[in-house]
Amino acid sequence: MAKRYTTTGMGPDQGRTSNINALAILAEEQNTTIPAVGTTRFRPPYTPISFGAVAGRRVGEFFQVKRKTSLYATHEQAGAVFEPAGLWMRPDYYPRSSESREQAVLRECRAVRNAVGIFDASSLGKLDIQGPDALKLLNMVYANGWDTLKPGACRYGLMLKEDGCIFDDGVTACLAENHYHMTTTTGNAEKVYNWIEEWLQCEWLDWNVYVTPVTTQWAAVSIAGPKARELLKLVGTDIDLSTEAFPHMQFREGNVAGIPARVFRISFTGEHSYEINVPSSYAPALWQALMQAGQGFGITPFGLEAIHRLRAEKGYIAVGLETDGTTTPFDLGMSWAVGKKKTDYLGMRSQSLTHLARAGRRQLVGLLTDDLNFVLPEGAQIRLEANGEARSQGNVSSSYMSATLDRSIALAMLENGAERHGETVAIHIDGRKVTAKVTKPLFYDEEGRLLNA
């Protein structure tokens, strides 16, 4: 005897297809026909629909649409080689004549360190947050505190999921009282917005705060390097650029090259930098003005590969490389980004879970290979060999040839890594044993002198 309730009617077909199979089996068991057994009452759709109808227009090039910033044509004209980042097509590097990728990237890195580089950061996620409870929202979605952030100031923020592990990071600026501009990583822009909205719509219904995605409204052009301030003066701005009036991690609003702009003095390269946000349609004009004004400084466009090498030299993390969904702020040596006096934030209770505080967790370190020219493959395993056994005790998360140091550098997650600086570890790659020294995950300007210049 068959139960009336089975799972045969719970699929997308609502029982129309799967129930026929069940009825056929039942009829066979009773040595009769399907009509004699009887049929269920079908729910729509009465006839199966094709996968094509379900997919609709999301096929071919429309399945995952390639997004382009308002500077895409400008990068094409400059000869950029593009690569996908999230859903965006972004410049990876800008080769000149017969340059290889490696030669072009090293040149771009040197330009940023020695003069000035220009970078398209438009794809970074941007959220406009307003309302009396805006500060309350920031304090809940970020692990660090925000009560002391005043209008005109910026702060780096670290987001955790409910399990206490890192979800995203970015810089948020206070534009005015109860008004904030939040940036997210490119790949997590939509996820962060949807995540915040889920909390607001499902848990914090009485909060008076409004979150609006404005990623495509604002283009972001970053200039970085020791000549960045001179370049900004030369292109023309009514913003006081002195260190006293406009220090690191501050925001100012004014005109740049005659274009209304929001200027953030923030850096992902470790150099003196300005991120200039303008309405997207003005980005090509801004880029052209900066390139023209910077000719005497040797201004150089730089792409994703260069900025990743520059940020790795400075020890800045990249979500998705130094994090893997199980990584906590403490694993990365970022306890400073967790508010010790806060009474609540998303992921706070999980911080007390024993497995997040156990000994032996993998922690962020730097690696310097004994062979200066050998660049470790990202993902390579750091092996521990003892008592005739071998196992992984860590992995390489980011690895590059550094133009600044003229040698290879790497960031890695290593068991008890914070206590092992100075130790030598082995990485086995295709039958070759490579040795490297464990160091601080910081290779350049440890004091932050350039950021605060």
C-alpha positions in Angstrom: 0.0 0.0 0.0 1.4 3.4 -1.0 1.2 6.3 1.4 -0.8 9.3 0.2 2.0 11.7 0.8 5.3 11.0 -0.9 8.0 13.3 -2.3 7.1 12.5 -5.9 5.0 15.7 -6.2 7.6 18.0 -4.7 9.8 18.7 -7.7 9.6 21.6 -10.2 7.0 19.6 -12.2 4.6 19.7 -9.2 3.8 16.0 -9.7 2.9 16.0 -13.3 6.0 14.0 -14.4 7.3 12.3 -11.3 3.8 11.2 -10.1 3.3 9.3 -13.4 6.4 7.2 -12.6 5.1 6.6 -9.1 1.6 5.6 -10.4 3.2 3.2 -13.0 5.2 1.5 -10.3 2.1 1.2 -8.1 0.1 -0.2 -11.0 2.7 -2.8 -11.7 2.8 -3.9 -8.1 -1.0 -4.3 -8.2 -0.9 -6.0 -11.6 -3.3 -3.4 -13.0 -3.3 -0.3 -15.1 -2.6 3.4 -14.2 -6.2 4.5 -14.8 -7.4 1.7 -12.5 -5.1 3.0 -9.8 -6.2 6.5 -10.3 -4.3 9.7 -10.7 -3.5 12.6 -8.4 -4.8 16.1 -8.8 -2.1 17.9 -10.7 -1.0 21.4 -10.0 0.3 23.9 -12.6 2.3 23.6 -14.8 0.1 20.8 -16.3 2.7 20.1 -19.0 6.5 20.1 -18.5 8.3 23.2 -19.6 11.7 23.3 -21.4 14.9 24.3 -19.7 15.1 26.9 -22.5 12.0 28.5 -21.2 13.4 28.6 -17.7 16.7 30.1 -18.8 14.9 32.7 -20.9 17.4 35.1 -22.4 20.2 34.1 -20.0 22.1 32.1 -22.7 25.3 32.5 -24.5 26.9 35.9 -23.9 23.8 36.9 -21.8 24.2 34.0 -19.3 26.8 36.0 -17.4 26.9 39.5 -18.8 30.4 41.1 -18.8 30.3 44.4 -17.0 32.5 47.3 -18.2 33.4 50.5 -16.4 32.9 53.8 -18.0 36.6 53.8 -18.7 36.6 50.6 -20.7 37.1 52.3 -24.1 39.9 54.4 -22.6 41.7 51.3 -21.4 41.2 49.7 -24.9 42.9 52.7 -26.5 45.8 52.4 -24.1 46.3 48.8 -25.2 45.1 47.1 -21.9 44.9 43.4 -21.7 41.7 42.6 -19.8 40.7 39.9 -17.3 37.4 39.2 -15.5 37.1 40.3 -11.9 33.8 39.2 -10.5 31.5 40.1 -13.4 33.7 43.1 -14.5 36.2 43.2 -17.3 39.2 45.0 -15.8 42.7 45.8 -17.1 45.3 43.3 -16.0 48.3 45.1 -17.5 49.2 47.7 -20.2 51.9 46.3 -22.5 54.1 48.6 -24.6 55.3 47.4 -28.0 56.9 43.9 -27.5 56.8 43.8 -23.7 55.8 40.5 -22.0 53.2 40.5 -19.3 56.0 40.3 -16.6 58.0 43.2 -18.1 54.9 45.4 -18.3 53.8 44.6 -14.7 57.2 45.3 -13.3 57.4 48.6 -15.1 53.9 49.6 -13.8 55.0 48.7 -10.2 58.2 50.8 -10.4 56.2 53.7 -11.8 53.9 53.7 -8.7 56.8 53.4 -6.3 59.0 56.0 -8.0 56.7 58.5 -9.6 52.9 58.2 -10.1 50.5 55.6 -11.4 46.8 55.8 -12.3 44.3 53.0 -11.7 40.6 52.4 -12.5 38.9 51.4 -9.2 35.4 52.0 -10.5 34.2 48.4 -10.0 34.6 48.5 -6.2 31.2 48.0 -4.6 29.7 51.3 -3.3 26.7 51.7 -1.0 25.1 54.9 0.1 23.9 54.6 3.7 21.6 57.2 5.2 19.3 57.6 8.2 19.3 58.1 12.0 20.2 54.4 12.4 23.1 54.4 9.9 25.8 54.4 12.6 23.9 51.6 14.3 24.0 49.6 11.1 27.8 50.1 10.6 28.5 49.0 14.2 26.5 45.7 13.6 27.9 44.7 10.2 31.5 45.6 10.9 33.6 44.0 13.7 35.4 47.2 14.6 33.8 50.3 16.2 32.5 53.4 14.3 31.2 55.7 17.1 34.2 58.1 16.8 34.1 58.5 13.0 33.4 62.1 12.3 32.3 63.8 9.0 35.3 64.0 6.6 37.0 60.9 8.0 37.4 57.3 6.6 37.9 54.0 8.3 38.8 50.5 7.2 36.1 48.0 8.2 36.1 44.2 8.5 32.9 42.2 8.0 32.3 38.8 9.6 29.5 36.3 8.9 27.6 34.8 11.8 30.2 32.1 12.2 32.9 34.7 13.1 34.8 34.3 9.8 35.8 37.1 7.4 33.2 37.9 4.8 34.4 41.2 3.2 36.4 44.3 3.9 36.5 47.9 2.7 36.7 51.6 3.6 33.7 53.6 4.7 33.7 57.4 4.8 31.4 59.6 6.9 30.1 62.2 4.4 27.9 64.0 6.9 25.9 63.3 10.0 23.9 60.1 9.4 25.3 59.7 5.9 28.0 57.2 4.9 29.7 56.0 1.8 30.7 52.3 2.1 33.0 50.5 -0.3 33.2 46.7 -0.7 35.4 44.3 -2.7 34.5 44.1 -6.4 33.5 40.4 -6.2 31.3 40.8 -3.1 29.4 44.0 -4.0 26.1 42.4 -4.6 26.5 39.8 -1.8 27.2 42.5 0.8 24.2 44.6 -0.3 21.9 41.6 -0.3 23.3 40.4 3.0 22.7 43.8 4.6 19.2 44.1 3.1 18.3 40.6 4.5 19.2 41.7 8.0 17.2 45.0 7.6 14.1 43.3 6.1 14.1 40.2 8.3 15.6 41.1 11.7 16.0 44.9 12.0 12.7 46.0 10.6 12.3 49.0 12.9 15.7 50.5 12.1 15.4 53.9 10.3 18.2 53.5 7.7 18.3 53.3 3.9 21.0 51.5 1.9 21.3 52.2 -1.8 23.7 50.5 -4.2 25.6 53.2 -6.2 28.4 51.2 -7.7 27.7 52.3 -11.2 26.8 55.9 -10.3 30.4 56.7 -9.3 33.6 56.1 -11.2 36.7 55.9 -9.1 40.1 56.9 -10.4 43.1 56.3 -8.1 46.4 58.0 -8.4 49.3 56.6 -6.3 52.9 57.4 -5.8 55.3 60.0 -4.5 54.2 62.5 -7.2 50.4 62.0 -6.6 50.0 65.2 -4.6 51.9 67.3 -7.2 49.8 65.8 -10.0 46.6 66.6 -8.2 47.7 70.2 -7.8 48.8 70.5 -11.4 45.5 69.1 -12.8 43.7 71.7 -10.7 41.7 71.4 -7.5 40.1 73.7 -4.9 40.9 71.1 -2.1 43.7 72.0 0.3 46.1 69.1 -0.2 48.5 69.8 2.6 49.1 67.0 5.1 47.6 69.0 7.9 44.4 69.8 6.0 44.0 66.5 4.3 45.8 63.6 6.1 45.6 59.9 5.3 42.2 58.2 5.8 40.3 61.5 5.2 37.6 62.5 2.7 37.1 65.9 1.0 34.6 67.2 -1.6 35.5 69.7 -4.2 36.5 70.1 -7.9 39.2 68.2 -9.7 40.1 69.3 -13.3 36.9 71.3 -13.1 34.8 68.2 -12.3 32.8 67.9 -9.0 34.4 65.1 -7.1 34.6 63.2 -3.8 38.3 62.6 -3.0 39.4 59.9 -0.5 42.9 59.8 0.7 43.2 56.1 1.0 45.6 53.6 -0.4 45.8 49.9 -1.4 49.4 50.3 -2.7 51.1 51.6 0.4 51.9 54.8 -1.4 50.6 58.4 -1.0 47.3 58.0 -2.9 44.1 59.7 -3.7 40.9 57.9 -4.9 38.9 60.4 -6.9 35.2 59.6 -7.3 33.2 61.4 -10.0 29.9 60.7 -11.7 30.6 57.8 -14.1 30.1 59.8 -17.3 32.9 62.2 -16.3 35.5 59.5 -15.8 37.0 59.6 -19.3 37.5 63.4 -19.1 39.1 63.0 -15.6 41.4 60.2 -16.8 42.5 62.2 -19.8 43.1 65.4 -17.8 45.2 63.4 -15.3 47.2 61.6 -18.0 47.9 64.9 -19.8 48.9 66.7 -16.6 51.1 63.8 -15.5 53.2 63.5 -18.6 56.1 65.3 -17.0 56.0 62.9 -14.0 56.0 59.8 -16.2 52.4 58.9 -15.2 51.7 55.2 -15.9 48.4 53.3 -16.0 48.6 50.1 -13.9 46.4 47.1 -13.7 45.2 44.4 -11.4 48.4 42.4 -11.4 50.5 45.4 -10.4 48.2 46.5 -7.6 48.2 43.0 -6.2 51.9 43.0 -6.1 52.0 46.4 -4.5 49.5 45.5 -1.8 51.3 42.2 -1.1 54.5 44.1 -0.5 52.6 46.2 2.1 51.0 43.1 3.6 47.4 44.1 2.8 45.1 41.2 2.6 42.9 40.3 -0.4 39.6 38.7 0.5 39.4 35.4 -1.3 43.2 34.9 -1.3 44.2 35.4 2.3 40.7 34.3 3.4 38.8 31.1 2.5 35.6 31.2 4.5 37.2 29.8 7.6 39.6 32.6 8.3 39.2 34.9 11.3 40.6 38.4 12.0 42.9 36.8 14.6 44.3 34.4 12.0 45.4 37.4 10.0 46.9 39.3 12.9 44.0 41.8 12.6 42.8 41.8 16.2 43.0 45.6 16.0 40.0 45.4 13.6 37.8 43.8 16.3 36.1 46.2 18.7 37.1 45.1 22.2 34.5 47.3 23.9 31.6 46.6 21.5 28.6 44.8 23.1 27.4 43.3 19.8 28.2 42.8 16.1 27.5 40.1 13.6 29.9 37.2 14.3 30.7 38.4 17.9 29.4 35.4 19.7 31.2 33.0 17.4 34.5 34.5 18.5 34.2 32.5 21.7 33.9 29.1 19.9 36.8 26.9 21.0 37.8 25.8 17.5 38.3 29.5 16.5 40.8 30.0 19.3 42.5 26.6 19.4 46.3 26.3 19.0 47.5 25.3 15.6 45.3 27.5 13.5 46.8 28.8 10.3 48.0 32.4 10.6 49.2 34.9 8.1 53.0 35.1 7.5 55.4 36.3 4.9 57.7 34.0 3.0 61.1 34.8 1.4 62.4 32.0 -0.7 66.1 31.2 -0.4 66.2 31.4 -4.2 65.4 35.1 -4.8 64.2 34.4 -8.4 61.8 31.5 -7.6 58.2 32.6 -7.4 56.2 30.1 -5.4 52.9 28.9 -7.0 49.8 30.2 -5.2 48.2 27.3 -3.5 51.4 25.4 -3.0 51.5 23.4 0.3 54.0 24.0 3.0 55.0 20.5 4.2 55.9 19.4 7.7 58.1 16.3 7.7 58.6 14.5 11.0 58.9 11.0 12.3 58.8 9.6 8.7 55.5 11.3 8.0 54.7 14.4 5.9 51.5 16.5 6.0 50.5 20.0 5.0 50.9 22.7 7.6 50.0 25.6 5.5 49.6 27.0 2.0 50.8 29.9 -0.1 48.0 32.5 -0.5 49.7 35.2 -2.6 53.0 35.0 -4.5 54.8 37.5 -6.8 58.0 38.8 -8.1 58.5 42.2 -6.3 59.8 45.0 -8.5 60.5 47.1 -5.3 62.6 44.4 -3.6 63.9 42.8 -6.8 63.1 39.3 -5.4 60.2 37.0 -4.9 57.8 37.5 -2.0 54.8 35.5 -0.8 52.1 35.6 1.8 51.0 32.3 3.3 48.8 30.8 6.0 50.9 28.7 8.3 50.1 26.7 11.5 51.0 28.9 14.5 52.7 31.2 12.0 52.8 34.3 14.3 55.2 32.4 16.5 57.5 31.1 13.8 59.1 34.2 12.3 62.7 33.4 11.3 62.0 29.7 10.8 62.8 27.9 7.5 60.0 25.9 5.9 59.9 23.6 2.9 57.5 23.7 -0.1 57.5 20.8 -2.4 56.6 21.6 -6.0 56.7 19.1 -8.9 59.3 17.0 -7.1 61.4 20.0 -6.2 62.0 21.1 -2.6 62.0 24.9 -2.2 63.0 26.4 1.2 61.8 29.8 2.4 62.2 31.9 5.5 59.1 32.8 7.6 58.8 36.6 8.1 56.3 39.2 9.1 53.6 39.6 6.4 55.0 43.1 5.6 57.9 43.8 3.2 57.7 47.5 2.5 57.5 50.8 4.5 56.7 49.1 7.8 56.4 52.5 9.6 53.8 53.8 7.1 55.9 56.9 6.4 54.7 57.1 2.8 51.0 56.8 3.6 51.2 59.7 6.0 53.5 62.0 4.0 
